[in-house]
Amino acid sequence: MAGVWAPVLIRAVTDTSNLVAPSSRGETEIGSSDYKEDEDPSTFVSKKTGRGPLKGDWMKTCKPVMCAYKLVTVEFKWFGLQNRVEAFIQKTERRIFLNFHRQVFCWMDRWHGMTMADIRKLEEQTKKELDEQRKKGTVRGTKGEE
């Protein structure tokens, strides 16, 4: 199965046309509907670790730095709609990842120091809550922005 994906991965890794470079991701780089003051890495300081805020060239001064690569491919083969739908999905994926990574950093004090047992317990609790919301709750989540 890995051989099937090799050409896609090689093309994706070598094509930098949609590469999103990391930055401090200040308020001006996200939509106003997504901005939350308590999820702003440029102002957040962890009470547990003292990490933050992420300002300026933080990637050059922070040690260690973890880098996560997300490969998103989209194929929507429908004449007349393909480019528009694929561009919309890619834009929405970028927005979801950007917001998620801001949350992971700014919610650091909620998860830092957890054991694997703590994490598994939280995962199970979250799964139960999500299953319950799917059964009873209304549709929630990220809405597309044009």
C-alpha positions as CSV (number, residue, x, y, z in Angstrom):
1,M,0.0,0.0,0.0
2,A,2.9,2.4,0.8
3,G,4.0,2.2,-2.9
4,V,0.7,3.5,-4.1
5,W,1.1,6.7,-2.0
6,A,4.8,7.3,-2.8
7,P,4.3,9.4,-5.9
8,V,1.7,11.5,-4.1
9,L,4.0,12.0,-1.1
10,I,7.0,12.9,-3.3
11,R,5.0,15.4,-5.3
12,A,3.5,16.9,-2.1
13,V,6.8,17.2,-0.3
14,T,8.6,18.8,-3.2
15,D,5.7,21.1,-4.2
16,T,6.0,24.1,-1.9
17,S,3.3,26.1,-3.6
18,N,0.9,25.5,-0.6
19,L,3.5,25.4,2.1
20,V,2.4,27.1,5.3
21,A,5.4,28.4,7.2
22,P,5.0,28.7,11.0
23,S,5.0,32.0,12.8
24,S,3.6,33.4,16.0
25,R,0.2,33.4,14.3
26,G,-0.9,36.7,15.7
27,E,-4.5,38.0,15.6
28,T,-4.1,39.6,12.2
29,E,-3.2,36.2,10.6
30,I,-6.5,34.5,11.5
31,G,-10.1,35.5,10.9
32,S,-11.8,37.7,13.5
33,S,-14.5,35.0,13.9
34,D,-11.7,32.5,15.0
35,Y,-9.8,34.8,17.3
36,K,-10.0,34.1,21.0
37,E,-7.9,36.2,23.4
38,D,-7.2,33.2,25.6
39,E,-5.9,31.2,22.6
40,D,-3.4,33.8,21.3
41,P,0.1,32.4,21.4
42,S,1.6,35.9,21.1
43,T,0.1,36.8,24.6
44,F,-0.1,33.4,26.4
45,V,2.3,32.5,29.1
46,S,2.1,29.0,30.7
47,K,1.8,29.1,34.5
48,K,3.2,25.5,34.7
49,T,6.2,25.8,32.3
50,G,6.8,29.5,31.8
51,R,6.7,29.0,28.0
52,G,5.4,31.8,25.9
53,P,4.6,34.3,24.6
54,L,5.5,33.4,21.0
55,K,6.7,36.7,19.5
56,G,8.8,37.7,16.5
57,D,11.4,35.1,15.6
58,W,10.4,32.7,18.4
59,M,11.4,29.6,16.3
60,K,15.0,30.8,16.4
61,T,15.1,31.3,20.2
62,C,12.9,28.5,21.5
63,K,14.5,25.2,22.4
64,P,13.4,22.6,21.8
65,V,11.0,23.1,18.9
66,M,8.7,20.3,17.6
67,C,7.6,20.4,14.0
68,A,4.5,18.6,12.8
69,Y,3.9,18.1,9.1
70,K,0.3,17.7,7.9
71,L,-0.2,16.3,4.4
72,V,-3.6,17.1,3.0
73,T,-4.6,16.1,-0.5
74,V,-8.0,16.8,-2.0
75,E,-9.5,15.4,-5.2
76,F,-12.9,16.5,-6.3
77,K,-13.4,15.5,-9.9
78,W,-16.5,17.3,-11.1
79,F,-16.2,19.5,-14.1
80,G,-16.9,23.2,-13.4
81,L,-16.6,22.7,-9.6
82,Q,-13.3,21.0,-9.1
83,N,-11.0,24.0,-8.5
84,R,-13.4,25.9,-6.4
85,V,-14.3,23.0,-4.1
86,E,-10.7,21.8,-3.7
87,A,-9.5,25.3,-2.9
88,F,-12.3,25.7,-0.4
89,I,-11.4,22.4,1.4
90,Q,-7.7,23.2,1.5
91,K,-8.4,26.7,2.9
92,T,-10.7,25.2,5.6
93,E,-8.2,22.5,6.5
94,R,-5.5,25.1,7.0
95,R,-7.9,27.1,9.2
96,I,-8.7,24.0,11.3
97,F,-5.0,23.1,11.8
98,L,-4.1,26.7,12.6
99,N,-6.8,27.0,15.2
100,F,-6.0,23.5,16.6
101,H,-2.3,24.3,17.0
102,R,-3.0,27.6,18.7
103,Q,-5.2,25.7,21.2
104,V,-2.7,23.0,21.8
105,F,-0.1,25.6,22.8
106,C,-2.4,27.9,24.8
107,W,-4.1,24.9,26.6
108,M,-0.6,23.7,27.7
109,D,-1.4,24.0,31.4
110,R,-4.4,21.6,31.0
111,W,-2.3,18.8,29.6
112,H,1.3,19.4,30.7
113,G,2.4,16.8,33.3
114,M,-0.3,14.2,32.4
115,T,0.7,10.6,32.5
116,M,-0.3,8.2,29.8
117,A,-2.9,6.8,32.1
118,D,-4.3,10.3,32.5
119,I,-4.4,10.8,28.8
120,R,-6.1,7.5,28.1
121,K,-8.8,8.4,30.7
122,L,-9.3,11.8,29.1
123,E,-9.6,10.2,25.7
124,E,-12.2,7.8,26.9
125,Q,-14.2,10.6,28.6
126,T,-14.0,12.7,25.5
127,K,-15.1,9.8,23.3
128,K,-18.2,9.3,25.6
129,E,-19.0,13.0,25.5
130,L,-18.7,13.1,21.7
131,D,-20.8,10.0,21.2
132,E,-23.5,11.5,23.4
133,Q,-23.4,14.8,21.5
134,R,-23.7,13.0,18.2
135,K,-26.8,11.2,19.5
136,K,-28.6,14.2,21.0
137,G,-26.8,17.5,20.2
138,T,-27.1,19.9,17.4
139,V,-24.5,20.1,14.6
140,R,-21.4,22.1,15.7
141,G,-18.0,22.8,14.4
142,T,-16.1,24.9,11.9
143,K,-18.1,26.7,9.4
144,G,-16.7,27.5,6.0
145,E,-15.7,31.1,5.2
146,E,-15.5,32.5,1.7
